[in-house]
Amino acid sequence: MPKAELHLHLDGALSPGIAAGLLRKMGGECAPLSYRELYERLVISENLASQAELLAYFDLPGRLLHTEEGLREVTRSLLLEKAADHVRYCELRWAPALHCAKGLSPARVVETVADECRLVTGATGQTVRLIAVGMRTLPLAQNLAMLEEIAPLAGRLIAAADYAGPEAKSPDAQDQLAFFKRARELGLYVTLHCGELPNSAPRLRAAVEAIGPERIAHGAGAAQDPALCEMLRDRDIMLDLCPTSNIQAGLYPDHKAYPLKRLAELRVPVSISTDDSVLSDLALSDEYIRLLEAGLIDLKALWRLNLDALSHAFLEEAEKQRLLAEFEDWAAGIKELR
């Protein structure tokens, strides 16, 4: 099945093998780690107790991904992995400001990833767009400075702006409204991480009302508020869900408890993604199969959901229609999808 994946973090795709190579080249800057130690720090092997525990797995990528070589290796590895899983369209997101410790500017960080995307997609035929992330944990001035740095790339290499970080402890999105305003002035689509935690529907409603994003990263907590779901449906705001990631963060016990059916009943637009393919040790096909096996969706509905994800992509209309036609051509002779 050709697939579209809208919620995918670049720094959640650092493999133990790439990390080992980067550590060797850093020499005495970082203590050497065995492959087993790297695996334990980069790949979740059992469900965790909280979102905070999951976010701790980004500590090592945050220390290592500060060179053009490292950014290129992770980008290449991730796109080739997605190509092998027939993900024909994907959006990669990461915070450029967090990769500048060794002298790269945010603009150079973006240019490096974009250049590697061009090289890989030239061979694989995939379509890729990039999302620049502002962080809840950074001051507004720094997030705005990042946008100004990448402003010449907006609308070409960068399609959208996101806002992420620990939802429970860090500033609400409304505290940095100027970030979203400036992103729109630069011609960027807007999304944000919100509504992931239990009882977070009021926070999500406030963000939707104040910011009016085109999409929401996660947002499964909306299922607790039918009126909020009606707002999301009426405004056609898609939730980019990542069920396994949320389960690993201790937010749901298993896939059967995940509120996908409830959101479908309330006709909220949703897409399905892996969030962090290496960290969660997950291909998008794996996630689809888990949803099917849990009885949360059937194959026809899954295919429609996949097409809907592509329809909501941060992508120019002509390319979107080309990909939709490609997907439909593939499915034309498959009766199970009709």
MARGULO-494632 format. One record per residue (C-alpha): residue number from 0; x, y, z. Coordinates in pm, 1 decimal. Layout:
% MARGULO-494632
 num       c1       c2       c3
 NUM        X        Y        Z
...
% end
This chain:
% MARGULO-494632
 num       c1       c2       c3
   0      0.0      0.0      0.0
   1    138.0    346.1    -85.0
   2    114.6    554.3    230.2
   3    128.2    912.7    355.1
   4    287.1    988.2    692.7
   5    241.1   1334.6    841.5
   6    386.5   1310.8   1194.9
   7    749.9   1204.5   1187.4
   8   1037.9   1341.4   1398.6
   9   1383.0   1344.4   1243.1
  10   1563.5   1327.0   1578.4
  11   1352.1   1024.1   1674.6
  12   1516.7    835.0   1388.0
  13   1875.5    819.7   1516.2
  14   1974.2    452.6   1499.0
  15   2227.8    292.6   1734.9
  16   2456.3    223.6   1438.4
  17   2464.7    586.8   1323.5
  18   2503.0    703.0   1684.8
  19   2803.8    472.7   1732.9
  20   2974.0    621.1   1427.1
  21   2909.0    977.8   1540.0
  22   3043.1    902.6   1888.6
  23   3363.3    756.8   1744.5
  24   3421.6   1071.4   1540.8
  25   3365.6   1291.0   1847.3
  26   3656.0   1119.9   2021.9
  27   3693.4   1232.6   2382.8
  28   3397.1   1471.5   2374.9
  29   3157.8   1193.6   2481.8
  30   3210.9    875.3   2675.6
  31   3206.0    566.5   2448.7
  32   2893.8    353.2   2467.9
  33   2844.2     -7.8   2365.3
  34   2586.6    -95.5   2101.5
  35   2363.7   -238.8   2375.0
  36   2389.1     84.9   2574.3
  37   2309.3    288.7   2264.4
  38   2011.5     67.0   2184.2
  39   1875.3    105.4   2537.8
  40   1901.9    485.8   2511.8
  41   1754.8    517.9   2162.7
  42   1489.6    244.8   2133.8
  43   1194.6    193.5   2369.1
  44   1172.3   -175.3   2456.0
  45    876.7   -161.0   2698.3
  46    597.1     80.3   2779.0
  47    698.6    374.1   2995.1
  48    523.1    555.0   3277.6
  49    493.2    902.8   3128.5
  50    548.7   1138.7   2838.0
  51    849.1   1277.0   3028.0
  52   1016.9    935.9   3022.9
  53    961.9    908.9   2647.9
  54   1103.9   1256.5   2585.8
  55   1419.9   1154.6   2775.4
  56   1502.6    928.2   2479.7
  57   1575.2   1245.2   2280.6
  58   1866.6   1338.1   2509.5
  59   2130.3   1145.9   2313.7
  60   2012.2   1263.5   1969.4
  61   2017.7   1614.3   2113.5
  62   2387.0   1569.1   2198.5
  63   2493.9   1405.5   1872.2
  64   2305.4   1571.6   1586.2
  65   2502.3   1896.1   1556.3
  66   2699.3   1832.8   1237.0
  67   2604.4   1825.7    870.9
  68   2729.0   1467.7    849.1
  69   2508.1   1349.2   1133.5
  70   2200.9   1528.5   1000.8
  71   2258.8   1383.7    654.6
  72   2302.2   1028.7    784.0
  73   1983.4   1037.6    989.7
  74   1784.2   1193.9    706.0
  75   1909.2    938.9    454.2
  76   1846.4    644.6    685.0
  77   1494.8    757.4    768.3
  78   1389.7    823.1    408.4
  79   1529.0    492.3    284.3
  80   1344.4    313.1    565.2
  81   1022.2    490.5    465.5
  82   1077.4    410.5     98.1
  83   1113.7     40.7    184.4
  84    776.6     63.1    363.2
  85    615.8    232.3     58.6
  86    562.3    563.8    234.6
  87    533.5    774.3    -79.4
  88    478.5   1105.3     99.4
  89    614.4   1210.7    436.9
  90    670.1   1524.8    638.3
  91    984.2   1542.8    851.8
  92    985.5   1771.3   1152.8
  93   1253.2   1878.3   1397.0
  94   1368.7   2189.4   1585.3
  95   1655.0   2353.6   1390.4
  96   1758.0   2563.1   1691.6
  97   1845.4   2248.1   1888.5
  98   2113.7   2140.6   1638.4
  99   2343.7   2442.1   1646.9
 100   2585.2   2361.0   1932.0
 101   2879.6   2307.5   1694.1
 102   2835.7   2624.1   1494.5
 103   2562.7   2543.7   1241.9
 104   2298.2   2811.5   1197.3
 105   1929.1   2712.7   1192.0
 106   1924.1   2795.5    820.3
 107   2223.3   2569.9    754.4
 108   2061.5   2290.6    955.0
 109   1751.7   2315.4    733.7
 110   1953.3   2341.7    412.4
 111   2154.1   2031.2    506.3
 112   1845.0   1818.8    570.5
 113   1670.6   1953.2    260.7
 114   1972.9   1882.2     41.6
 115   1988.3   1522.6    163.7
 116   1613.6   1487.3    104.9
 117   1664.7   1596.2   -255.8
 118   1942.9   1343.1   -307.2
 119   1745.7   1052.4   -160.2
 120   1410.5   1131.9   -317.9
 121   1578.7   1170.4   -653.9
 122   1650.9    797.9   -629.0
 123   1335.6    678.7   -450.3
 124   1070.1    899.8   -609.6
 125    923.1    994.2   -270.9
 126    780.7   1337.8   -200.5
 127    897.7   1503.2    122.4
 128    818.1   1830.7    294.0
 129    982.2   1974.4    607.4
 130    835.6   2125.1    925.6
 131   1037.9   2357.4   1150.1
 132    960.1   2313.7   1519.6
 133    961.1   2586.2   1781.2
 134   1003.3   2456.2   2136.1
 135    790.8   2516.3   2444.1
 136   1114.5   2495.7   2642.9
 137   1275.3   2787.4   2455.4
 138   1191.2   3155.7   2507.0
 139    973.6   3325.4   2247.2
 140   1264.2   3539.1   2131.0
 141   1468.1   3230.8   2040.8
 142   1177.5   3066.7   1856.8
 143   1118.9   3387.2   1662.6
 144   1489.0   3412.7   1583.4
 145   1476.3   3062.4   1436.5
 146   1188.9   3164.2   1208.4
 147   1379.8   3470.4   1089.6
 148   1685.7   3255.9   1017.9
 149   1489.3   3018.3    797.7
 150   1260.7   3286.3    646.3
 151   1431.2   3271.9    300.9
 152   1356.6   2897.8    293.0
 153    991.5   2923.9    395.1
 154    746.4   2794.3    140.2
 155   1024.6   2616.7    -53.3
 156   1218.8   2384.6    175.2
 157   1005.7   2442.1    484.9
 158    629.4   2398.2    447.5
 159    504.2   2449.5    803.8
 160    585.0   2546.2   1161.7
 161    518.0   2326.6   1464.0
 162    539.1   2389.4   1839.3
 163    644.5   2099.4   2062.1
 164    791.1   1998.8   2396.4
 165    662.7   1867.4   2730.8
 166    298.4   1968.7   2732.6
 167    239.7   1934.5   3106.8
 168    522.1   2153.9   3239.5
 169    613.8   2401.0   2966.6
 170    435.4   2714.7   2844.6
 171    104.6   2689.1   2667.7
 172    103.3   2768.1   2299.2
 173   -100.7   3079.7   2373.9
 174    203.9   3219.9   2555.8
 175    387.3   3234.6   2221.3
 176    114.6   3351.3   1984.9
 177    367.2   3575.7   1811.7
 178    548.9   3262.3   1692.2
 179    243.1   3138.3   1505.1
 180    162.8   3486.0   1372.7
 181    512.7   3521.7   1227.8
 182    502.2   3169.9   1080.1
 183    185.1   3261.0    890.5
 184    337.6   3589.3    773.0
 185    615.6   3378.7    619.4
 186    357.7   3170.4    432.0
 187    390.3   2859.9    650.9
 188    114.0   2624.2    753.7
 189     71.5   2591.6   1130.3
 190     46.0   2283.5   1347.6
 191    128.5   2222.0   1714.0
 192    172.8   1939.4   1960.7
 193   -123.3   1944.9   2196.9
 194   -398.1   1728.5   2342.9
 195   -174.0   1428.5   2394.0
 196   -207.5   1394.3   2771.7
 197   -504.9   1275.5   2976.7
 198   -757.3   1549.8   3052.3
 199   -591.5   1780.9   2799.6
 200   -905.1   1857.2   2596.5
 201   -949.4   2204.3   2756.3
 202   -590.3   2296.2   2667.4
 203   -644.6   2174.1   2311.5
 204   -969.4   2367.8   2275.7
 205   -796.3   2685.8   2393.7
 206   -513.7   2634.5   2143.9
 207   -753.8   2572.4   1856.2
 208   -953.5   2883.3   1939.1
 209   -648.0   3106.6   1984.9
 210   -427.5   2979.0   1702.1
 211   -653.9   2808.4   1446.3
 212   -395.4   2552.1   1331.4
 213   -441.1   2357.9   1010.4
 214   -354.2   2034.6   1193.5
 215   -276.2   1908.8   1545.1
 216     11.5   1675.8   1632.9
 217   -139.8   1399.6   1850.9
 218   -463.4   1539.0   1997.9
 219   -625.2   1206.3   2093.0
 220   -742.2   1370.0   2416.2
 221  -1006.1   1550.7   2208.0
 222  -1213.5   1231.8   2224.5
 223  -1312.4   1329.9   2578.5
 224  -1493.5   1643.2   2455.3
 225  -1767.0   1595.5   2190.8
 226  -1806.4   1970.6   2145.2
 227  -1434.0   2004.6   2074.7
 228  -1458.1   1718.3   1826.4
 229  -1742.3   1900.0   1653.7
 230  -1520.9   2209.4   1628.7
 231  -1234.4   2007.5   1482.2
 232  -1470.1   1845.3   1231.6
 233  -1635.4   2171.6   1128.9
 234  -1300.7   2348.1   1086.3
 235  -1147.8   2042.3    914.7
 236   -853.4   2035.2   1157.4
 237   -682.8   1698.3   1132.3
 238   -534.9   1515.1   1432.0
 239   -206.4   1346.2   1337.4
 240   -232.1   1049.0   1572.9
 241     53.9    822.4   1684.3
 242   -108.9    536.5   1879.7
 243    197.8    323.4   1961.1
 244    394.4    628.7   2072.3
 245    112.8    729.0   2308.5
 246     91.5    374.6   2443.7
 247    467.2    369.1   2499.5
 248    435.2    697.5   2690.2
 249    194.0    529.6   2932.1
 250   -108.8    727.6   2812.5
 251   -310.4    418.4   2709.2
 252   -265.2     55.7   2816.1
 253   -292.2    -87.8   2463.3
 254   -432.2    -28.4   2114.9
 255   -779.9   -148.5   2210.0
 256   -801.5    136.5   2462.2
 257   -690.7    398.6   2211.1
 258   -981.3    634.0   2117.3
 259   -959.9    597.0   1738.7
 260  -1310.9    450.2   1715.9
 261  -1456.1    731.6   1924.8
 262  -1290.1    994.7   1706.2
 263  -1418.7    816.4   1394.6
 264  -1771.7    810.5   1535.7
 265  -1747.0   1187.5   1590.0
 266  -1610.9   1225.2   1232.9
 267  -1290.8   1402.2   1339.0
 268  -1029.2   1403.2   1057.7
 269   -733.4   1190.1   1164.5
 270   -413.6   1052.0   1018.3
 271   -189.7    773.9   1152.5
 272    187.9    805.0   1192.6
 273    475.6    647.7   1382.4
 274    599.9    967.8   1551.4
 275    955.0    830.4   1596.9
 276   1037.2    531.3   1383.7
 277   1361.0    422.2   1555.6
 278   1264.7    526.9   1907.0
 279    937.7    332.0   1878.8
 280   1095.8     56.1   1662.2
 281    799.5     92.2   1429.6
 282    718.9    103.6   1059.0
 283    395.6    265.9    944.6
 284    280.0    -71.8    809.2
 285    329.1   -214.4   1159.9
 286    106.4     56.8   1305.6
 287   -163.2     -7.3   1045.8
 288   -158.7   -378.6   1124.7
 289   -185.2   -312.5   1498.3
 290   -494.3    -97.4   1443.1
 291   -652.0   -366.9   1226.0
 292   -572.1   -645.2   1473.3
 293   -712.3   -439.1   1762.5
 294  -1041.1   -402.1   1573.5
 295  -1018.3    -22.4   1571.6
 296  -1064.0      5.8   1195.1
 297  -1125.5   -208.9    887.8
 298   -918.4   -216.5    571.2
 299  -1150.5      2.9    363.9
 300  -1165.7    268.5    633.8
 301   -788.6    251.6    674.5
 302   -740.1    315.9    303.6
 303   -979.9    612.2    314.8
 304   -793.3    746.2    617.8
 305   -466.2    717.4    424.0
 306   -611.1    917.0    133.7
 307   -749.5   1175.6    375.8
 308   -404.4   1217.4    528.1
 309   -267.3   1300.4    185.1
 310   -553.8   1543.7    126.3
 311   -449.6   1733.0    442.5
 312    -77.1   1731.8    362.3
 313    123.9   2055.1    380.3
 314    176.9   2031.6      9.1
 315    107.4   2241.3   -298.7
 316   -216.1   2144.9   -470.2
 317    -72.3   2019.1   -799.8
 318    163.7   1774.7   -627.6
 319   -111.8   1667.6   -390.0
 320   -341.8   1583.1   -679.1
 321    -62.9   1394.9   -857.1
 322     -2.4   1178.5   -550.8
 323   -373.6   1119.9   -491.9
 324   -403.6    999.1   -851.9
 325   -103.1    770.3   -800.0
 326   -260.6    623.5   -485.4
 327   -598.5    575.7   -654.4
 328   -438.4    410.2   -958.0
 329   -263.5    164.5   -728.0
 330   -590.6     75.6   -552.8
 331   -806.6     58.2   -864.5
 332   -795.0   -319.7   -901.4
 333   -806.6   -410.3   -531.1
 334  -1164.4   -503.8   -438.9
 335  -1086.3   -515.9    -64.1
 336  -1037.2   -138.1    -67.8
 337  -1368.2    -57.2   -240.0
% end
